[in-house]
Amino acid sequence: MDIEEFEKNIGYTFKDKELLKTALTHTSYAHEQKIESNEKLEFLGDAILEFVTSDYLYENYKKLKEGEMTKVRATVVCEESLHKIALKHNFSDFLRIGKSEIKCNRK
């Protein structure tokens, strides 16, 4: 995995490269290598994305009601929209994935 290439791809430089490696480590790879996976960071990241999106909607769409903001946030912070972003930036090229997961995806 080329950290510098990943950072260039997304236009951001990380201070903690080890944390970035963990963020890009799938559970299957972590299990094989006996290292930490990205699961806890994924949990935290989802909460941060929801907060940032909520704050943005609250500040920029004053006329939306609470239920409307919730629907918009759910559309933005969901698996489908995040998958599109991951595809756009070729995240799969940088993920550390275990052999078992690679085999499952080939079928």
GIURDA-V6831 format. One record per backbone hydrogen bond with DSSP energy under -1.0 kcal/mol. CO is the residue of the C=O (numbers start at 0). NH is the residue of the N-H. E is the energy in kcal/mol with one decimal. If there is no record, write none. Layout:
co,nh,e
CO,NH,E
CO,NH,E
This chain:
co,nh,e
1,5,-2.1
2,6,-2.6
3,7,-2.4
4,8,-2.4
5,9,-1.8
6,10,-1.5
6,11,-1.9
15,19,-1.7
16,20,-2.2
17,21,-2.1
18,22,-2.3
19,23,-1.4
21,24,-1.8
23,95,-3.4
24,37,-2.2
25,29,-2.4
26,30,-2.6
27,31,-1.7
28,32,-2.5
29,33,-1.3
29,34,-1.9
37,41,-2.8
38,42,-2.1
39,43,-2.0
40,44,-3.2
41,45,-2.5
42,46,-1.6
43,47,-2.3
44,48,-2.8
45,49,-2.2
46,50,-2.3
47,51,-3.0
48,52,-2.4
49,53,-2.5
50,54,-2.9
51,55,-2.4
52,56,-2.7
53,57,-2.7
54,58,-2.4
55,59,-2.3
56,60,-2.1
60,63,-1.5
64,68,-2.6
65,69,-2.3
66,70,-1.9
67,71,-2.3
68,72,-2.8
69,73,-2.3
70,74,-1.6
71,75,-2.0
72,76,-3.3
75,77,-1.2
77,81,-2.4
78,82,-2.3
79,83,-1.7
80,84,-1.6
81,85,-2.3
82,86,-2.5
83,87,-2.4
84,88,-1.8
85,90,-2.5
86,89,-1.3
89,92,-1.6
90,93,-2.2
95,25,-2.4
97,101,-2.0
98,102,-2.3
99,103,-1.8
100,104,-1.9
101,105,-1.0
